[in-house]
Amino acid sequence: MTPRRQPPPTPCLAMTVAQACDALSISYEIWKREVEPEIRLVRIGSRKLVPRVELERWLDAHALAADDK
């Protein structure tokens, strides 16, 4: 009997603020002060979702160049 193939995992396109904080290894306080003012959020009711591409854009914009280290 051949094993069934599992479908590929569904890509994560957005995450909660708590998940974004975990992904960046930062606290919620740092999120509110440093990150949230600079990114676009998706609001669904009272929920705030962080698009993965926005988080990647923010990281890219704040990454140090090799000579800045």
mmJSON file of the N, C-alpha and C atoms, coordinates in Angstrom:
{"data_MODEL":{"atom_site":{
"group_PDB":["ATOM","ATOM","ATOM","ATOM","ATOM","ATOM","ATOM","ATOM","ATOM","ATOM","ATOM","ATOM","ATOM","ATOM","ATOM","ATOM","ATOM","ATOM","ATOM","ATOM","ATOM","ATOM","ATOM","ATOM","ATOM","ATOM","ATOM","ATOM","ATOM","ATOM","ATOM","ATOM","ATOM","ATOM","ATOM","ATOM","ATOM","ATOM","ATOM","ATOM","ATOM","ATOM","ATOM","ATOM","ATOM","ATOM","ATOM","ATOM","ATOM","ATOM","ATOM","ATOM","ATOM","ATOM","ATOM","ATOM","ATOM","ATOM","ATOM","ATOM","ATOM","ATOM","ATOM","ATOM","ATOM","ATOM","ATOM","ATOM","ATOM","ATOM","ATOM","ATOM","ATOM","ATOM","ATOM","ATOM","ATOM","ATOM","ATOM","ATOM","ATOM","ATOM","ATOM","ATOM","ATOM","ATOM","ATOM","ATOM","ATOM","ATOM","ATOM","ATOM","ATOM","ATOM","ATOM","ATOM","ATOM","ATOM","ATOM","ATOM","ATOM","ATOM","ATOM","ATOM","ATOM","ATOM","ATOM","ATOM","ATOM","ATOM","ATOM","ATOM","ATOM","ATOM","ATOM","ATOM","ATOM","ATOM","ATOM","ATOM","ATOM","ATOM","ATOM","ATOM","ATOM","ATOM","ATOM","ATOM","ATOM","ATOM","ATOM","ATOM","ATOM","ATOM","ATOM","ATOM","ATOM","ATOM","ATOM","ATOM","ATOM","ATOM","ATOM","ATOM","ATOM","ATOM","ATOM","ATOM","ATOM","ATOM","ATOM","ATOM","ATOM","ATOM","ATOM","ATOM","ATOM","ATOM","ATOM","ATOM","ATOM","ATOM","ATOM","ATOM","ATOM","ATOM","ATOM","ATOM","ATOM","ATOM","ATOM","ATOM","ATOM","ATOM","ATOM","ATOM","ATOM","ATOM","ATOM","ATOM","ATOM","ATOM","ATOM","ATOM","ATOM","ATOM","ATOM","ATOM","ATOM","ATOM","ATOM","ATOM","ATOM","ATOM","ATOM","ATOM","ATOM","ATOM","ATOM","ATOM","ATOM","ATOM","ATOM","ATOM","ATOM","ATOM","ATOM"],
"id":[1,2,3,4,5,6,7,8,9,10,11,12,13,14,15,16,17,18,19,20,21,22,23,24,25,26,27,28,29,30,31,32,33,34,35,36,37,38,39,40,41,42,43,44,45,46,47,48,49,50,51,52,53,54,55,56,57,58,59,60,61,62,63,64,65,66,67,68,69,70,71,72,73,74,75,76,77,78,79,80,81,82,83,84,85,86,87,88,89,90,91,92,93,94,95,96,97,98,99,100,101,102,103,104,105,106,107,108,109,110,111,112,113,114,115,116,117,118,119,120,121,122,123,124,125,126,127,128,129,130,131,132,133,134,135,136,137,138,139,140,141,142,143,144,145,146,147,148,149,150,151,152,153,154,155,156,157,158,159,160,161,162,163,164,165,166,167,168,169,170,171,172,173,174,175,176,177,178,179,180,181,182,183,184,185,186,187,188,189,190,191,192,193,194,195,196,197,198,199,200,201,202,203,204,205,206,207],
"type_symbol":["N","C","C","N","C","C","N","C","C","N","C","C","N","C","C","N","C","C","N","C","C","N","C","C","N","C","C","N","C","C","N","C","C","N","C","C","N","C","C","N","C","C","N","C","C","N","C","C","N","C","C","N","C","C","N","C","C","N","C","C","N","C","C","N","C","C","N","C","C","N","C","C","N","C","C","N","C","C","N","C","C","N","C","C","N","C","C","N","C","C","N","C","C","N","C","C","N","C","C","N","C","C","N","C","C","N","C","C","N","C","C","N","C","C","N","C","C","N","C","C","N","C","C","N","C","C","N","C","C","N","C","C","N","C","C","N","C","C","N","C","C","N","C","C","N","C","C","N","C","C","N","C","C","N","C","C","N","C","C","N","C","C","N","C","C","N","C","C","N","C","C","N","C","C","N","C","C","N","C","C","N","C","C","N","C","C","N","C","C","N","C","C","N","C","C","N","C","C","N","C","C","N","C","C","N","C","C"],
"label_atom_id":["N","CA","C","N","CA","C","N","CA","C","N","CA","C","N","CA","C","N","CA","C","N","CA","C","N","CA","C","N","CA","C","N","CA","C","N","CA","C","N","CA","C","N","CA","C","N","CA","C","N","CA","C","N","CA","C","N","CA","C","N","CA","C","N","CA","C","N","CA","C","N","CA","C","N","CA","C","N","CA","C","N","CA","C","N","CA","C","N","CA","C","N","CA","C","N","CA","C","N","CA","C","N","CA","C","N","CA","C","N","CA","C","N","CA","C","N","CA","C","N","CA","C","N","CA","C","N","CA","C","N","CA","C","N","CA","C","N","CA","C","N","CA","C","N","CA","C","N","CA","C","N","CA","C","N","CA","C","N","CA","C","N","CA","C","N","CA","C","N","CA","C","N","CA","C","N","CA","C","N","CA","C","N","CA","C","N","CA","C","N","CA","C","N","CA","C","N","CA","C","N","CA","C","N","CA","C","N","CA","C","N","CA","C","N","CA","C","N","CA","C","N","CA","C","N","CA","C","N","CA","C","N","CA","C","N","CA","C","N","CA","C"],
"label_alt_id":[null,null,null,null,null,null,null,null,null,null,null,null,null,null,null,null,null,null,null,null,null,null,null,null,null,null,null,null,null,null,null,null,null,null,null,null,null,null,null,null,null,null,null,null,null,null,null,null,null,null,null,null,null,null,null,null,null,null,null,null,null,null,null,null,null,null,null,null,null,null,null,null,null,null,null,null,null,null,null,null,null,null,null,null,null,null,null,null,null,null,null,null,null,null,null,null,null,null,null,null,null,null,null,null,null,null,null,null,null,null,null,null,null,null,null,null,null,null,null,null,null,null,null,null,null,null,null,null,null,null,null,null,null,null,null,null,null,null,null,null,null,null,null,null,null,null,null,null,null,null,null,null,null,null,null,null,null,null,null,null,null,null,null,null,null,null,null,null,null,null,null,null,null,null,null,null,null,null,null,null,null,null,null,null,null,null,null,null,null,null,null,null,null,null,null,null,null,null,null,null,null,null,null,null,null,null,null],
"label_comp_id":["MET","MET","MET","THR","THR","THR","PRO","PRO","PRO","ARG","ARG","ARG","ARG","ARG","ARG","GLN","GLN","GLN","PRO","PRO","PRO","PRO","PRO","PRO","PRO","PRO","PRO","THR","THR","THR","PRO","PRO","PRO","CYS","CYS","CYS","LEU","LEU","LEU","ALA","ALA","ALA","MET","MET","MET","THR","THR","THR","VAL","VAL","VAL","ALA","ALA","ALA","GLN","GLN","GLN","ALA","ALA","ALA","CYS","CYS","CYS","ASP","ASP","ASP","ALA","ALA","ALA","LEU","LEU","LEU","SER","SER","SER","ILE","ILE","ILE","SER","SER","SER","TYR","TYR","TYR","GLU","GLU","GLU","ILE","ILE","ILE","TRP","TRP","TRP","LYS","LYS","LYS","ARG","ARG","ARG","GLU","GLU","GLU","VAL","VAL","VAL","GLU","GLU","GLU","PRO","PRO","PRO","GLU","GLU","GLU","ILE","ILE","ILE","ARG","ARG","ARG","LEU","LEU","LEU","VAL","VAL","VAL","ARG","ARG","ARG","ILE","ILE","ILE","GLY","GLY","GLY","SER","SER","SER","ARG","ARG","ARG","LYS","LYS","LYS","LEU","LEU","LEU","VAL","VAL","VAL","PRO","PRO","PRO","ARG","ARG","ARG","VAL","VAL","VAL","GLU","GLU","GLU","LEU","LEU","LEU","GLU","GLU","GLU","ARG","ARG","ARG","TRP","TRP","TRP","LEU","LEU","LEU","ASP","ASP","ASP","ALA","ALA","ALA","HIS","HIS","HIS","ALA","ALA","ALA","LEU","LEU","LEU","ALA","ALA","ALA","ALA","ALA","ALA","ASP","ASP","ASP","ASP","ASP","ASP","LYS","LYS","LYS"],
"label_asym_id":["A","A","A","A","A","A","A","A","A","A","A","A","A","A","A","A","A","A","A","A","A","A","A","A","A","A","A","A","A","A","A","A","A","A","A","A","A","A","A","A","A","A","A","A","A","A","A","A","A","A","A","A","A","A","A","A","A","A","A","A","A","A","A","A","A","A","A","A","A","A","A","A","A","A","A","A","A","A","A","A","A","A","A","A","A","A","A","A","A","A","A","A","A","A","A","A","A","A","A","A","A","A","A","A","A","A","A","A","A","A","A","A","A","A","A","A","A","A","A","A","A","A","A","A","A","A","A","A","A","A","A","A","A","A","A","A","A","A","A","A","A","A","A","A","A","A","A","A","A","A","A","A","A","A","A","A","A","A","A","A","A","A","A","A","A","A","A","A","A","A","A","A","A","A","A","A","A","A","A","A","A","A","A","A","A","A","A","A","A","A","A","A","A","A","A","A","A","A","A","A","A","A","A","A","A","A","A"],
"label_entity_id":["1","1","1","1","1","1","1","1","1","1","1","1","1","1","1","1","1","1","1","1","1","1","1","1","1","1","1","1","1","1","1","1","1","1","1","1","1","1","1","1","1","1","1","1","1","1","1","1","1","1","1","1","1","1","1","1","1","1","1","1","1","1","1","1","1","1","1","1","1","1","1","1","1","1","1","1","1","1","1","1","1","1","1","1","1","1","1","1","1","1","1","1","1","1","1","1","1","1","1","1","1","1","1","1","1","1","1","1","1","1","1","1","1","1","1","1","1","1","1","1","1","1","1","1","1","1","1","1","1","1","1","1","1","1","1","1","1","1","1","1","1","1","1","1","1","1","1","1","1","1","1","1","1","1","1","1","1","1","1","1","1","1","1","1","1","1","1","1","1","1","1","1","1","1","1","1","1","1","1","1","1","1","1","1","1","1","1","1","1","1","1","1","1","1","1","1","1","1","1","1","1","1","1","1","1","1","1"],
"label_seq_id":[1,1,1,2,2,2,3,3,3,4,4,4,5,5,5,6,6,6,7,7,7,8,8,8,9,9,9,10,10,10,11,11,11,12,12,12,13,13,13,14,14,14,15,15,15,16,16,16,17,17,17,18,18,18,19,19,19,20,20,20,21,21,21,22,22,22,23,23,23,24,24,24,25,25,25,26,26,26,27,27,27,28,28,28,29,29,29,30,30,30,31,31,31,32,32,32,33,33,33,34,34,34,35,35,35,36,36,36,37,37,37,38,38,38,39,39,39,40,40,40,41,41,41,42,42,42,43,43,43,44,44,44,45,45,45,46,46,46,47,47,47,48,48,48,49,49,49,50,50,50,51,51,51,52,52,52,53,53,53,54,54,54,55,55,55,56,56,56,57,57,57,58,58,58,59,59,59,60,60,60,61,61,61,62,62,62,63,63,63,64,64,64,65,65,65,66,66,66,67,67,67,68,68,68,69,69,69],
"pdbx_PDB_ins_code":[null,null,null,null,null,null,null,null,null,null,null,null,null,null,null,null,null,null,null,null,null,null,null,null,null,null,null,null,null,null,null,null,null,null,null,null,null,null,null,null,null,null,null,null,null,null,null,null,null,null,null,null,null,null,null,null,null,null,null,null,null,null,null,null,null,null,null,null,null,null,null,null,null,null,null,null,null,null,null,null,null,null,null,null,null,null,null,null,null,null,null,null,null,null,null,null,null,null,null,null,null,null,null,null,null,null,null,null,null,null,null,null,null,null,null,null,null,null,null,null,null,null,null,null,null,null,null,null,null,null,null,null,null,null,null,null,null,null,null,null,null,null,null,null,null,null,null,null,null,null,null,null,null,null,null,null,null,null,null,null,null,null,null,null,null,null,null,null,null,null,null,null,null,null,null,null,null,null,null,null,null,null,null,null,null,null,null,null,null,null,null,null,null,null,null,null,null,null,null,null,null,null,null,null,null,null,null],
"Cartn_x":[0.841,0.0,0.889,0.629,1.423,0.851,1.739,1.245,0.593,-0.395,-1.064,-0.168,-0.189,0.56,-0.245,0.448,-0.18,-0.159,-1.236,-1.207,-0.181,0.396,1.366,0.682,1.425,0.813,0.341,-0.719,-1.242,-0.274,0.158,1.103,0.458,1.254,0.78,0.937,-0.171,-0.126,-0.215,-0.79,-0.918,-0.863,-0.474,-0.383,-0.931,-1.232,-1.698,-0.519,-0.816,0.247,1.12,0.511,1.292,2.237,1.769,2.623,3.746,3.432,4.456,5.522,5.105,6.064,6.959,6.353,7.137,8.103,7.632,8.481,9.688,9.505,10.591,11.378,10.89,11.506,11.544,10.401,10.29,9.057,9.004,7.844,6.745,5.554,4.431,4.709,5.363,5.672,6.59,7.602,8.501,7.734,6.854,6.014,5.235,4.534,3.695,4.533,5.697,6.526,7.328,7.899,8.864,8.343,7.478,7.113,5.739,4.721,3.354,3.161,3.803,3.607,4.103,4.952,5.568,5.009,4.041,3.538,2.03,1.576,0.139,-0.421,-1.561,-2.234,-3.541,-4.025,-5.342,-6.262,-7.337,-8.29,-9.504,-9.841,-11.047,-11.797,-12.833,-13.511,-12.531,-12.367,-11.417,-10.023,-9.891,-8.596,-7.678,-6.4,-5.371,-4.532,-4.386,-3.53,-2.357,-1.218,0.001,0.333,0.258,0.641,2.12,2.411,3.785,4.709,4.228,5.074,5.392,4.477,4.741,5.844,5.799,6.827,8.185,8.196,9.439,9.959,9.05,9.454,10.079,9.437,9.949,11.332,11.499,12.804,13.868,13.524,14.478,14.869,13.903,14.164,15.034,14.983,15.71,16.957,17.263,18.453,19.699,20.705,21.958,22.747,23.337,24.235,25.488,26.219,27.416,28.414,28.515,29.473,28.933,27.648,27.05,27.16,27.622,27.646,28.654],
"Cartn_y":[-1.188,0.0,1.255,2.168,3.39,4.43,5.158,6.182,7.34,7.929,9.102,10.32,11.107,12.369,13.399,14.067,15.148,16.41,17.177,18.436,19.38,20.254,21.192,22.087,22.527,23.391,24.713,25.236,26.519,27.616,28.482,29.534,30.545,31.021,32.036,33.404,34.039,35.352,36.495,36.215,37.234,36.548,37.315,36.771,37.781,37.293,38.196,39.04,40.08,40.924,40.096,39.227,38.381,37.475,36.914,36.07,36.886,38.107,38.98,39.32,39.591,39.849,38.639,37.456,36.228,36.055,36.335,36.165,37.106,38.287,39.263,39.14,38.305,38.155,39.481,40.176,41.455,41.433,42.365,42.484,43.288,43.211,43.986,45.489,45.887,47.309,47.828,47.049,47.448,47.457,46.486,46.445,47.745,48.147,49.351,50.601,50.678,51.881,51.941,50.814,50.837,50.322,49.321,48.643,49.075,48.972,49.223,50.576,51.654,52.937,52.943,51.989,52.009,50.98,50.182,49.155,49.279,48.687,48.638,47.367,47.511,46.38,46.115,44.909,44.552,44.43,45.195,45.121,44.31,43.345,42.542,42.607,43.421,43.663,44.338,43.759,44.325,43.705,42.715,42.045,42.839,42.79,43.374,42.23,42.152,41.15,41.847,41.212,41.754,40.96,41.586,40.88,40.485,39.269,38.761,39.677,40.165,41.021,42.346,42.855,44.099,43.885,42.757,42.439,42.272,41.611,41.452,42.793,43.662,44.995,45.795,45.744,46.47,45.956,44.643,44.064,44.514,44.486,44.887,46.355,47.199,48.63,48.921,48.052,48.289,47.414,46.642,45.793,46.656,46.321,47.05,46.576,47.52,47.163,46.52,45.796,45.098,46.066,47.272,48.233,48.979,48.779,49.433,48.581,47.341,46.424,46.788],
"Cartn_z":[0.0,0.0,0.0,-0.912,-0.987,-0.029,0.643,1.576,0.818,1.455,0.865,0.979,-0.04,0.0,0.781,1.648,2.387,1.527,1.546,0.79,1.415,0.614,1.185,2.215,3.226,4.236,3.629,4.168,3.716,4.141,3.223,3.603,4.545,5.47,6.418,5.755,5.43,4.78,5.782,6.953,7.99,9.342,10.346,11.7,12.69,13.882,14.929,15.406,16.152,16.71,17.645,18.45,19.356,18.572,17.472,16.64,15.998,15.584,15.001,16.041,17.267,18.348,18.561,18.583,18.736,17.573,16.365,15.177,15.225,15.803,15.904,17.21,18.122,19.457,20.201,20.174,20.884,21.774,22.714,23.594,22.909,23.473,22.943,23.073,24.163,24.367,23.262,22.912,21.817,20.499,20.31,19.106,18.958,20.028,19.974,19.706,20.311,20.208,18.917,18.472,17.376,16.035,16.071,14.826,14.313,15.158,14.697,14.007,14.482,13.783,12.335,11.971,10.648,9.669,10.091,9.18,8.994,7.898,7.632,8.267,8.922,9.536,8.808,8.932,8.41,9.614,9.606,10.715,10.274,11.105,10.91,12.228,12.259,13.525,14.47,15.648,16.607,16.487,15.615,15.441,14.528,14.831,13.981,13.461,12.148,11.535,10.852,10.939,10.364,9.1,7.928,6.712,6.767,6.386,6.388,5.59,4.454,3.612,4.295,5.112,5.848,6.876,7.554,8.541,7.861,6.721,5.968,5.462,5.018,4.547,5.684,6.873,8.033,8.409,8.417,8.743,7.753,6.482,5.451,5.618,5.925,6.084,7.319,8.326,9.565,9.727,8.718,8.774,8.636,9.387,9.292,8.08,7.413,6.302,6.886,6.105,6.58,7.233,6.72,7.287,8.499,8.849,10.021,11.277,11.141,12.283,13.292],
"occupancy":[1.0,1.0,1.0,1.0,1.0,1.0,1.0,1.0,1.0,1.0,1.0,1.0,1.0,1.0,1.0,1.0,1.0,1.0,1.0,1.0,1.0,1.0,1.0,1.0,1.0,1.0,1.0,1.0,1.0,1.0,1.0,1.0,1.0,1.0,1.0,1.0,1.0,1.0,1.0,1.0,1.0,1.0,1.0,1.0,1.0,1.0,1.0,1.0,1.0,1.0,1.0,1.0,1.0,1.0,1.0,1.0,1.0,1.0,1.0,1.0,1.0,1.0,1.0,1.0,1.0,1.0,1.0,1.0,1.0,1.0,1.0,1.0,1.0,1.0,1.0,1.0,1.0,1.0,1.0,1.0,1.0,1.0,1.0,1.0,1.0,1.0,1.0,1.0,1.0,1.0,1.0,1.0,1.0,1.0,1.0,1.0,1.0,1.0,1.0,1.0,1.0,1.0,1.0,1.0,1.0,1.0,1.0,1.0,1.0,1.0,1.0,1.0,1.0,1.0,1.0,1.0,1.0,1.0,1.0,1.0,1.0,1.0,1.0,1.0,1.0,1.0,1.0,1.0,1.0,1.0,1.0,1.0,1.0,1.0,1.0,1.0,1.0,1.0,1.0,1.0,1.0,1.0,1.0,1.0,1.0,1.0,1.0,1.0,1.0,1.0,1.0,1.0,1.0,1.0,1.0,1.0,1.0,1.0,1.0,1.0,1.0,1.0,1.0,1.0,1.0,1.0,1.0,1.0,1.0,1.0,1.0,1.0,1.0,1.0,1.0,1.0,1.0,1.0,1.0,1.0,1.0,1.0,1.0,1.0,1.0,1.0,1.0,1.0,1.0,1.0,1.0,1.0,1.0,1.0,1.0,1.0,1.0,1.0,1.0,1.0,1.0,1.0,1.0,1.0,1.0,1.0,1.0],
"B_iso_or_equiv":[0.0,0.0,0.0,0.0,0.0,0.0,0.0,0.0,0.0,0.0,0.0,0.0,0.0,0.0,0.0,0.0,0.0,0.0,0.0,0.0,0.0,0.0,0.0,0.0,0.0,0.0,0.0,0.0,0.0,0.0,0.0,0.0,0.0,0.0,0.0,0.0,0.0,0.0,0.0,0.0,0.0,0.0,0.0,0.0,0.0,0.0,0.0,0.0,0.0,0.0,0.0,0.0,0.0,0.0,0.0,0.0,0.0,0.0,0.0,0.0,0.0,0.0,0.0,0.0,0.0,0.0,0.0,0.0,0.0,0.0,0.0,0.0,0.0,0.0,0.0,0.0,0.0,0.0,0.0,0.0,0.0,0.0,0.0,0.0,0.0,0.0,0.0,0.0,0.0,0.0,0.0,0.0,0.0,0.0,0.0,0.0,0.0,0.0,0.0,0.0,0.0,0.0,0.0,0.0,0.0,0.0,0.0,0.0,0.0,0.0,0.0,0.0,0.0,0.0,0.0,0.0,0.0,0.0,0.0,0.0,0.0,0.0,0.0,0.0,0.0,0.0,0.0,0.0,0.0,0.0,0.0,0.0,0.0,0.0,0.0,0.0,0.0,0.0,0.0,0.0,0.0,0.0,0.0,0.0,0.0,0.0,0.0,0.0,0.0,0.0,0.0,0.0,0.0,0.0,0.0,0.0,0.0,0.0,0.0,0.0,0.0,0.0,0.0,0.0,0.0,0.0,0.0,0.0,0.0,0.0,0.0,0.0,0.0,0.0,0.0,0.0,0.0,0.0,0.0,0.0,0.0,0.0,0.0,0.0,0.0,0.0,0.0,0.0,0.0,0.0,0.0,0.0,0.0,0.0,0.0,0.0,0.0,0.0,0.0,0.0,0.0,0.0,0.0,0.0,0.0,0.0,0.0],
"pdbx_formal_charge":[null,null,null,null,null,null,null,null,null,null,null,null,null,null,null,null,null,null,null,null,null,null,null,null,null,null,null,null,null,null,null,null,null,null,null,null,null,null,null,null,null,null,null,null,null,null,null,null,null,null,null,null,null,null,null,null,null,null,null,null,null,null,null,null,null,null,null,null,null,null,null,null,null,null,null,null,null,null,null,null,null,null,null,null,null,null,null,null,null,null,null,null,null,null,null,null,null,null,null,null,null,null,null,null,null,null,null,null,null,null,null,null,null,null,null,null,null,null,null,null,null,null,null,null,null,null,null,null,null,null,null,null,null,null,null,null,null,null,null,null,null,null,null,null,null,null,null,null,null,null,null,null,null,null,null,null,null,null,null,null,null,null,null,null,null,null,null,null,null,null,null,null,null,null,null,null,null,null,null,null,null,null,null,null,null,null,null,null,null,null,null,null,null,null,null,null,null,null,null,null,null,null,null,null,null,null,null],
"auth_seq_id":[1,1,1,2,2,2,3,3,3,4,4,4,5,5,5,6,6,6,7,7,7,8,8,8,9,9,9,10,10,10,11,11,11,12,12,12,13,13,13,14,14,14,15,15,15,16,16,16,17,17,17,18,18,18,19,19,19,20,20,20,21,21,21,22,22,22,23,23,23,24,24,24,25,25,25,26,26,26,27,27,27,28,28,28,29,29,29,30,30,30,31,31,31,32,32,32,33,33,33,34,34,34,35,35,35,36,36,36,37,37,37,38,38,38,39,39,39,40,40,40,41,41,41,42,42,42,43,43,43,44,44,44,45,45,45,46,46,46,47,47,47,48,48,48,49,49,49,50,50,50,51,51,51,52,52,52,53,53,53,54,54,54,55,55,55,56,56,56,57,57,57,58,58,58,59,59,59,60,60,60,61,61,61,62,62,62,63,63,63,64,64,64,65,65,65,66,66,66,67,67,67,68,68,68,69,69,69],
"auth_comp_id":["MET","MET","MET","THR","THR","THR","PRO","PRO","PRO","ARG","ARG","ARG","ARG","ARG","ARG","GLN","GLN","GLN","PRO","PRO","PRO","PRO","PRO","PRO","PRO","PRO","PRO","THR","THR","THR","PRO","PRO","PRO","CYS","CYS","CYS","LEU","LEU","LEU","ALA","ALA","ALA","MET","MET","MET","THR","THR","THR","VAL","VAL","VAL","ALA","ALA","ALA","GLN","GLN","GLN","ALA","ALA","ALA","CYS","CYS","CYS","ASP","ASP","ASP","ALA","ALA","ALA","LEU","LEU","LEU","SER","SER","SER","ILE","ILE","ILE","SER","SER","SER","TYR","TYR","TYR","GLU","GLU","GLU","ILE","ILE","ILE","TRP","TRP","TRP","LYS","LYS","LYS","ARG","ARG","ARG","GLU","GLU","GLU","VAL","VAL","VAL","GLU","GLU","GLU","PRO","PRO","PRO","GLU","GLU","GLU","ILE","ILE","ILE","ARG","ARG","ARG","LEU","LEU","LEU","VAL","VAL","VAL","ARG","ARG","ARG","ILE","ILE","ILE","GLY","GLY","GLY","SER","SER","SER","ARG","ARG","ARG","LYS","LYS","LYS","LEU","LEU","LEU","VAL","VAL","VAL","PRO","PRO","PRO","ARG","ARG","ARG","VAL","VAL","VAL","GLU","GLU","GLU","LEU","LEU","LEU","GLU","GLU","GLU","ARG","ARG","ARG","TRP","TRP","TRP","LEU","LEU","LEU","ASP","ASP","ASP","ALA","ALA","ALA","HIS","HIS","HIS","ALA","ALA","ALA","LEU","LEU","LEU","ALA","ALA","ALA","ALA","ALA","ALA","ASP","ASP","ASP","ASP","ASP","ASP","LYS","LYS","LYS"],
"auth_asym_id":["A","A","A","A","A","A","A","A","A","A","A","A","A","A","A","A","A","A","A","A","A","A","A","A","A","A","A","A","A","A","A","A","A","A","A","A","A","A","A","A","A","A","A","A","A","A","A","A","A","A","A","A","A","A","A","A","A","A","A","A","A","A","A","A","A","A","A","A","A","A","A","A","A","A","A","A","A","A","A","A","A","A","A","A","A","A","A","A","A","A","A","A","A","A","A","A","A","A","A","A","A","A","A","A","A","A","A","A","A","A","A","A","A","A","A","A","A","A","A","A","A","A","A","A","A","A","A","A","A","A","A","A","A","A","A","A","A","A","A","A","A","A","A","A","A","A","A","A","A","A","A","A","A","A","A","A","A","A","A","A","A","A","A","A","A","A","A","A","A","A","A","A","A","A","A","A","A","A","A","A","A","A","A","A","A","A","A","A","A","A","A","A","A","A","A","A","A","A","A","A","A","A","A","A","A","A","A"],
"auth_atom_id":["N","CA","C","N","CA","C","N","CA","C","N","CA","C","N","CA","C","N","CA","C","N","CA","C","N","CA","C","N","CA","C","N","CA","C","N","CA","C","N","CA","C","N","CA","C","N","CA","C","N","CA","C","N","CA","C","N","CA","C","N","CA","C","N","CA","C","N","CA","C","N","CA","C","N","CA","C","N","CA","C","N","CA","C","N","CA","C","N","CA","C","N","CA","C","N","CA","C","N","CA","C","N","CA","C","N","CA","C","N","CA","C","N","CA","C","N","CA","C","N","CA","C","N","CA","C","N","CA","C","N","CA","C","N","CA","C","N","CA","C","N","CA","C","N","CA","C","N","CA","C","N","CA","C","N","CA","C","N","CA","C","N","CA","C","N","CA","C","N","CA","C","N","CA","C","N","CA","C","N","CA","C","N","CA","C","N","CA","C","N","CA","C","N","CA","C","N","CA","C","N","CA","C","N","CA","C","N","CA","C","N","CA","C","N","CA","C","N","CA","C","N","CA","C","N","CA","C","N","CA","C","N","CA","C","N","CA","C","N","CA","C"],
"pdbx_PDB_model_num":[1,1,1,1,1,1,1,1,1,1,1,1,1,1,1,1,1,1,1,1,1,1,1,1,1,1,1,1,1,1,1,1,1,1,1,1,1,1,1,1,1,1,1,1,1,1,1,1,1,1,1,1,1,1,1,1,1,1,1,1,1,1,1,1,1,1,1,1,1,1,1,1,1,1,1,1,1,1,1,1,1,1,1,1,1,1,1,1,1,1,1,1,1,1,1,1,1,1,1,1,1,1,1,1,1,1,1,1,1,1,1,1,1,1,1,1,1,1,1,1,1,1,1,1,1,1,1,1,1,1,1,1,1,1,1,1,1,1,1,1,1,1,1,1,1,1,1,1,1,1,1,1,1,1,1,1,1,1,1,1,1,1,1,1,1,1,1,1,1,1,1,1,1,1,1,1,1,1,1,1,1,1,1,1,1,1,1,1,1,1,1,1,1,1,1,1,1,1,1,1,1,1,1,1,1,1,1]
}}}
